[in-house]
Amino acid sequence: MRAVTEATAAQRDAPGATAGAGVAGSSARLEALDALRGLAALTVVLNHSLHVFPGFALRPWWGSTQAGAGLAVYLVNHTPLGVLVDGNAAVQLFFVLSGLVLARLVLAPRPPAYRVFALKRVLRLYPPYVVAVAVAWIGQAAFGAHVAVGPTQWVTDEWREHLSLSTAAAYALMLPWHTGLDGPVWSLGHEMRVSLLLPLLLLPARIWGLWGAVALSLVCLGVGSFTVEHLQISDWSEVTVMLAKTALYAGLFGLGAILQLVSPWLVRPVPPVVPVVTVLTGLMVIWLNWHAAPCGVGAALVIAAAVMPGPVRSGLLRPVPRFLGRISYSLYLVHVPLILAVLSLTRGLLPDGMVMPLVPVMAIAVAALFYRLVEAPSHRWARAVR
């Protein structure tokens, strides 16, 4: 989740880096990508806030839209506006973004030593993850019993996982079959595994360039998509399912590597309409598809538009998106426990329709505090690794 910030720091610390226009332009592109990650994290927050209300069915696993559910439900479920709250697509975008900015490090003429690369990734991802899971467990212990049956199945199913030695070990190892304390952390184990394997996975790209990255992405997306979406994975072991999904997400990292390799063409001056059309095309591809591979292609188009000079990148460099980008990892980690705690504390006192619109603002405030107290120190530890 914090690959963009890591790449920005690497750009500042790169041997021979100067304050010339090339470095400045590169820094602006990375900050735009970080801002895009922040907007995607906000999308995930909005998505989970809607999980509280019956009727929303943005994706097939949410169920069918209820008759007479209202205009808002129709717009989210059946128009392209649903992309604005599509948390699934936002996670695919996270993986593609991580592939782009980590490929920038791995495929550099002088890449960091693997020990340095791996330790930096662990220090950036793992300490905030551990603290967030611990806070979620405290929240479950304090408030989890207050809502025996929630307004939707999602609320009812959350915070029902009892912490034991086996579940604690699964969380410590970032294994995806125990995420009941803080649902979004399911993606972080895949992010960590692919990140640590990326120098090996990108060997074809280092040897054959763009075609090697294309081959990596096609193989991983093909194998992962076929395995996860077309075979009866319910009959498989949890480890096999985990590895199949990790292969799928490695393919999304591969899409990011492709974007990094074609970035010299993407950063050339183009008419302002080009990035606008590119981002709208990407969003439409996402809206028309819910499978990971096509969503990843749509996400790659959105990211390409953010890299191009023009109105999309300029909009992302405004203060609010940049602030969201800075706290995006913290926002991703803390928002679901916050939603559940707020529901528990207000149950029977205030209607959900009055409380939930306030949750994104509260989540941003809590994430800013979490960033300052937990995430920022982990950044400093990572930067200290040489």
C-alpha positions as CSV (number, residue, x, y, z in Angstrom):
1,M,0.0,0.0,0.0
2,R,2.9,2.4,0.6
3,A,4.9,1.7,-2.5
4,V,4.4,5.1,-4.0
5,T,5.8,6.9,-1.0
6,E,8.7,4.5,-0.9
7,A,9.5,5.3,-4.6
8,T,9.3,9.0,-3.8
9,A,11.8,8.6,-1.0
10,A,14.0,6.5,-3.3
11,Q,13.9,9.2,-5.9
12,R,15.1,11.8,-3.3
13,D,17.9,9.5,-2.0
14,A,19.0,8.3,-5.4
15,P,22.8,8.6,-6.1
16,G,23.4,11.6,-8.3
17,A,19.9,13.0,-7.9
18,T,19.8,16.8,-8.5
19,A,17.2,19.4,-8.3
20,G,16.8,19.6,-12.1
21,A,13.6,19.6,-14.1
22,G,13.7,15.9,-14.8
23,V,13.7,15.0,-11.1
24,A,11.0,17.5,-10.3
25,G,8.8,16.1,-13.1
26,S,9.4,12.6,-11.8
27,S,8.5,13.6,-8.3
28,A,5.3,15.2,-9.5
29,R,4.2,12.0,-11.2
30,L,4.9,10.0,-8.1
31,E,2.9,12.4,-5.9
32,A,0.0,12.2,-8.4
33,L,0.1,8.4,-8.1
34,D,0.1,8.6,-4.3
35,A,-2.9,10.9,-4.5
36,L,-4.6,8.4,-6.8
37,R,-4.0,5.8,-4.1
38,G,-5.6,8.1,-1.6
39,L,-8.8,8.6,-3.7
40,A,-8.9,4.8,-4.1
41,A,-8.7,4.3,-0.3
42,L,-11.5,6.7,0.1
43,T,-13.5,4.7,-2.4
44,V,-13.0,1.6,-0.2
45,V,-14.3,3.6,2.8
46,L,-17.4,4.6,0.9
47,N,-17.9,1.1,-0.2
48,H,-17.8,-0.4,3.3
49,S,-20.0,2.4,4.6
50,L,-22.7,1.3,2.0
51,H,-22.4,-2.3,3.3
52,V,-24.4,-1.1,6.3
53,F,-27.5,-0.4,4.2
54,P,-29.7,-3.2,2.7
55,G,-30.3,-3.0,-1.1
56,F,-26.9,-1.9,-2.4
57,A,-25.7,-4.7,-4.8
58,L,-22.7,-3.2,-6.6
59,R,-21.2,-6.6,-7.1
60,P,-22.9,-10.0,-7.5
61,W,-21.9,-11.3,-4.0
62,W,-23.9,-8.4,-2.5
63,G,-27.2,-9.9,-3.6
64,S,-30.0,-8.5,-5.8
65,T,-31.2,-5.0,-5.6
66,Q,-34.5,-4.8,-3.7
67,A,-37.6,-3.5,-5.4
68,G,-38.4,0.1,-4.5
69,A,-35.0,0.6,-2.8
70,G,-34.7,4.2,-4.1
71,L,-32.8,6.3,-6.5
72,A,-29.5,6.2,-4.7
73,V,-29.5,2.4,-4.8
74,Y,-30.3,2.4,-8.5
75,L,-27.5,4.8,-9.3
76,V,-24.9,2.9,-7.4
77,N,-26.0,-0.6,-8.6
78,H,-26.9,0.1,-12.3
79,T,-25.0,3.2,-13.5
80,P,-21.3,4.1,-14.0
81,L,-21.5,6.2,-10.8
82,G,-21.0,2.8,-9.0
83,V,-17.3,3.1,-9.9
84,L,-17.0,5.8,-7.3
85,V,-17.8,3.3,-4.5
86,D,-16.3,0.2,-6.1
87,G,-14.0,-1.1,-3.4
88,N,-13.1,-4.2,-5.3
89,A,-11.7,-2.3,-8.2
90,A,-9.9,0.1,-5.9
91,V,-8.0,-2.9,-4.5
92,Q,-7.0,-4.0,-8.0
93,L,-5.7,-0.5,-8.6
94,F,-3.6,-0.8,-5.4
95,F,-1.9,-3.9,-6.8
96,V,-1.2,-2.3,-10.2
97,L,0.1,0.9,-8.6
98,S,2.4,-1.2,-6.4
99,G,3.7,-3.0,-9.4
100,L,4.5,0.3,-11.2
101,V,6.4,2.0,-8.4
102,L,8.2,-1.2,-7.2
103,A,9.3,-2.0,-10.7
104,R,10.7,1.5,-10.8
105,L,13.1,0.4,-8.0
106,V,13.7,-3.2,-9.1
107,L,14.3,-2.4,-12.8
108,A,16.5,0.6,-12.1
109,P,20.0,0.5,-13.5
110,R,21.3,0.2,-10.0
111,P,18.6,-1.6,-8.0
112,P,18.8,-1.8,-4.2
113,A,20.2,-5.0,-2.7
114,Y,17.5,-7.5,-2.1
115,R,18.1,-7.3,1.7
116,V,17.6,-3.6,1.7
117,F,14.5,-3.8,-0.6
118,A,12.9,-6.5,1.4
119,L,13.5,-5.0,4.8
120,K,12.2,-1.6,3.7
121,R,9.0,-3.3,2.4
122,V,8.5,-5.2,5.7
123,L,9.1,-2.1,7.8
124,R,6.7,0.0,5.8
125,L,3.8,-2.5,5.7
126,Y,4.1,-4.7,8.8
127,P,4.2,-2.4,11.9
128,P,1.0,-0.4,10.9
129,Y,-0.7,-3.7,10.0
130,V,0.1,-5.2,13.4
131,V,-1.1,-2.1,15.3
132,A,-4.3,-1.9,13.3
133,V,-5.1,-5.6,13.9
134,A,-4.4,-5.1,17.7
135,V,-6.7,-2.0,17.8
136,A,-9.4,-3.9,15.9
137,W,-9.2,-6.8,18.4
138,I,-9.6,-4.3,21.3
139,G,-12.6,-2.8,19.5
140,Q,-14.1,-6.2,19.0
141,A,-13.6,-7.0,22.7
142,A,-15.1,-3.7,23.8
143,F,-18.0,-3.2,21.3
144,G,-18.4,-6.4,19.2
145,A,-21.2,-7.9,21.3
146,H,-23.3,-4.7,21.1
147,V,-24.8,-5.7,17.7
148,A,-25.9,-9.3,17.8
149,V,-27.6,-9.0,14.4
150,G,-26.7,-6.1,12.1
151,P,-28.7,-4.3,9.5
152,T,-27.0,-6.4,6.8
153,Q,-25.3,-9.8,6.6
154,W,-21.9,-8.0,6.3
155,V,-22.3,-6.2,9.6
156,T,-23.6,-9.4,11.3
157,D,-20.6,-11.4,10.1
158,E,-18.0,-8.9,11.1
159,W,-16.2,-9.0,14.5
160,R,-17.4,-12.6,15.0
161,E,-13.9,-14.1,15.0
162,H,-12.6,-15.3,18.4
163,L,-8.9,-14.6,18.8
164,S,-7.0,-17.8,19.6
165,L,-3.4,-18.9,19.3
166,S,-4.0,-20.2,15.7
167,T,-5.8,-17.0,14.6
168,A,-3.1,-14.9,16.2
169,A,-0.4,-16.9,14.3
170,A,-2.4,-16.5,11.0
171,Y,-2.5,-12.7,11.5
172,A,1.2,-12.6,12.4
173,L,2.0,-14.4,9.1
174,M,-0.5,-12.3,7.1
175,L,-2.5,-15.4,6.0
176,P,-5.7,-14.4,4.3
177,W,-8.2,-16.9,5.9
178,H,-8.4,-15.0,9.1
179,T,-9.5,-11.4,8.5
180,G,-12.6,-11.1,10.7
181,L,-11.1,-8.5,12.9
182,D,-10.3,-6.0,10.1
183,G,-11.7,-7.2,6.8
184,P,-9.5,-5.1,4.4
185,V,-6.3,-6.7,5.6
186,W,-7.0,-9.7,3.4
187,S,-5.1,-7.9,0.6
188,L,-2.0,-7.1,2.6
189,G,-0.7,-10.6,2.7
190,H,-0.9,-10.9,-1.1
191,E,0.8,-7.5,-1.3
192,M,3.6,-8.6,1.0
193,R,4.2,-11.9,-0.7
194,V,4.2,-10.5,-4.3
195,S,6.4,-7.5,-3.2
196,L,9.0,-9.8,-1.7
197,L,9.0,-12.0,-4.7
198,L,9.0,-9.2,-7.2
199,P,12.8,-9.0,-7.9
200,L,12.6,-12.7,-9.0
201,L,9.3,-12.3,-10.8
202,L,10.7,-9.3,-12.8
203,L,13.7,-11.2,-14.1
204,P,12.1,-11.7,-17.5
205,A,11.5,-7.9,-17.7
206,R,15.1,-7.3,-16.7
207,I,16.3,-9.7,-19.4
208,W,13.8,-9.0,-22.2
209,G,12.4,-5.6,-21.3
210,L,8.8,-4.8,-22.1
211,W,8.0,-8.2,-23.7
212,G,9.2,-10.0,-20.5
213,A,6.9,-7.9,-18.4
214,V,4.0,-8.6,-20.8
215,A,4.7,-12.4,-20.6
216,L,4.8,-12.3,-16.8
217,S,1.5,-10.5,-16.6
218,L,-0.2,-12.7,-19.1
219,V,0.9,-15.9,-17.5
220,C,0.1,-14.9,-14.0
221,L,-3.3,-13.3,-14.9
222,G,-4.2,-16.3,-17.1
223,V,-3.3,-19.0,-14.5
224,G,-4.6,-17.0,-11.6
225,S,-7.9,-16.0,-13.2
226,F,-8.6,-19.5,-14.5
227,T,-7.8,-21.0,-11.2
228,V,-9.7,-18.6,-9.0
229,E,-12.7,-17.8,-11.1
230,H,-13.4,-21.1,-13.0
231,L,-12.3,-24.0,-10.9
232,Q,-14.1,-25.3,-7.8
233,I,-11.7,-23.8,-5.3
234,S,-14.0,-24.6,-2.4
235,D,-12.6,-28.2,-2.7
236,W,-9.0,-27.0,-2.3
237,S,-6.9,-26.4,0.7
238,E,-6.6,-22.8,2.1
239,V,-3.0,-22.7,1.2
240,T,-3.7,-23.6,-2.5
241,V,-6.4,-21.0,-2.8
242,M,-4.0,-18.4,-1.2
243,L,-1.2,-19.2,-3.7
244,A,-3.7,-19.1,-6.7
245,K,-4.9,-15.7,-5.6
246,T,-1.3,-14.5,-5.1
247,A,-0.5,-15.6,-8.6
248,L,-3.5,-13.6,-9.9
249,Y,-2.4,-10.4,-8.0
250,A,1.2,-10.9,-9.3
251,G,-0.3,-10.5,-12.7
252,L,-1.7,-7.1,-11.6
253,F,1.8,-6.2,-10.4
254,G,2.9,-7.2,-13.8
255,L,0.5,-4.7,-15.4
256,G,2.2,-2.0,-13.2
257,A,5.6,-3.1,-14.4
258,I,4.4,-2.7,-18.0
259,L,3.3,0.8,-17.2
260,Q,6.7,1.6,-15.7
261,L,8.4,0.4,-18.8
262,V,6.2,2.4,-21.2
263,S,6.3,5.5,-19.0
264,P,8.8,7.3,-21.2
265,W,6.0,7.4,-23.9
266,L,3.3,8.2,-21.4
267,V,5.1,11.3,-20.1
268,R,5.4,13.0,-23.5
269,P,3.2,16.1,-24.0
270,V,-0.3,15.2,-25.4
271,P,-3.5,17.2,-26.0
272,P,-5.4,17.6,-22.7
273,V,-8.3,15.5,-24.0
274,V,-6.0,12.4,-24.2
275,P,-5.7,11.7,-20.4
276,V,-9.3,12.6,-19.9
277,V,-10.5,10.1,-22.5
278,T,-8.0,7.5,-21.1
279,V,-9.3,7.8,-17.5
280,L,-12.9,7.7,-18.6
281,T,-12.2,4.6,-20.7
282,G,-10.5,2.9,-17.7
283,L,-13.4,3.7,-15.4
284,M,-15.9,2.3,-18.0
285,V,-13.8,-0.9,-18.3
286,I,-14.0,-1.2,-14.5
287,W,-17.7,-0.7,-14.4
288,L,-18.4,-3.3,-17.1
289,N,-16.3,-6.0,-15.5
290,W,-15.9,-7.3,-11.9
291,H,-13.3,-10.0,-12.6
292,A,-9.8,-9.1,-11.4
293,A,-8.0,-9.2,-14.7
294,P,-10.2,-6.8,-16.7
295,C,-10.6,-4.6,-13.6
296,G,-6.8,-4.5,-13.5
297,V,-6.7,-3.4,-17.2
298,G,-9.1,-0.6,-16.4
299,A,-7.1,0.4,-13.4
300,A,-3.9,0.4,-15.5
301,L,-5.7,2.9,-17.9
302,V,-6.6,5.1,-15.0
303,I,-3.0,5.1,-13.7
304,A,-1.7,5.8,-17.2
305,A,-3.9,8.9,-17.3
306,A,-2.5,10.0,-13.9
307,V,1.1,9.7,-15.3
308,M,0.3,11.7,-18.4
309,P,0.8,15.5,-18.2
310,G,-2.5,17.1,-18.3
311,P,-5.7,17.9,-16.3
312,V,-5.9,14.5,-14.6
313,R,-2.5,14.7,-13.1
314,S,-3.0,18.4,-12.2
315,G,-6.2,17.6,-10.4
316,L,-4.5,14.8,-8.4
317,L,-1.8,17.3,-7.3
318,R,-4.3,19.5,-5.5
319,P,-4.0,19.6,-1.7
320,V,-6.9,17.3,-0.7
321,P,-5.9,14.3,-3.0
322,R,-2.3,14.7,-1.9
323,F,-3.3,14.6,1.8
324,L,-5.5,11.5,1.2
325,G,-2.5,9.9,-0.5
326,R,-0.3,10.5,2.4
327,I,-2.7,8.8,4.8
328,S,-4.1,6.2,2.4
329,Y,-2.5,3.1,4.0
330,S,-3.7,4.3,7.5
331,L,-7.2,5.0,6.1
332,Y,-7.4,1.6,4.5
333,L,-6.4,-0.1,7.8
334,V,-8.6,1.8,10.3
335,H,-11.9,2.4,8.6
336,V,-13.8,-0.9,9.1
337,P,-13.1,-1.2,12.8
338,L,-14.3,2.5,13.1
339,I,-17.5,1.7,11.1
340,L,-18.3,-1.2,13.4
341,A,-17.5,0.7,16.6
342,V,-19.7,3.6,15.5
343,L,-22.5,1.2,14.7
344,S,-22.2,-0.4,18.1
345,L,-22.1,2.8,20.0
346,T,-25.1,4.4,18.2
347,R,-27.3,1.3,17.9
348,G,-30.7,2.2,19.1
349,L,-29.7,5.9,19.6
350,L,-29.3,7.2,16.1
351,P,-30.5,5.9,12.7
352,D,-27.8,4.5,10.5
353,G,-28.7,6.9,7.7
354,M,-27.7,9.8,10.0
355,V,-24.5,8.2,11.3
356,M,-22.9,6.7,8.2
357,P,-22.5,9.9,6.1
358,L,-20.2,11.1,9.0
359,V,-18.1,8.0,8.9
360,P,-15.8,9.0,6.0
361,V,-14.9,12.3,7.8
362,M,-14.3,10.5,11.0
363,A,-12.2,7.8,9.2
364,I,-10.0,10.5,7.7
365,A,-9.4,12.1,11.1
366,V,-8.6,8.8,12.7
367,A,-6.3,7.8,9.8
368,A,-4.5,11.1,10.1
369,L,-3.8,10.4,13.8
370,F,-2.8,6.8,13.0
371,Y,-0.5,8.0,10.3
372,R,1.3,10.4,12.7
373,L,1.6,7.9,15.6
374,V,2.2,4.6,13.8
375,E,2.8,4.9,10.0
376,A,5.2,7.8,9.9
377,P,7.6,6.2,12.4
378,S,7.6,3.0,10.3
379,H,8.5,5.2,7.3
380,R,11.5,6.6,9.3
381,W,12.6,3.1,10.2
382,A,12.5,2.0,6.6
383,R,14.4,5.1,5.4
384,A,17.1,4.3,7.9
385,V,17.8,0.9,6.2
386,R,20.9,1.2,4.0
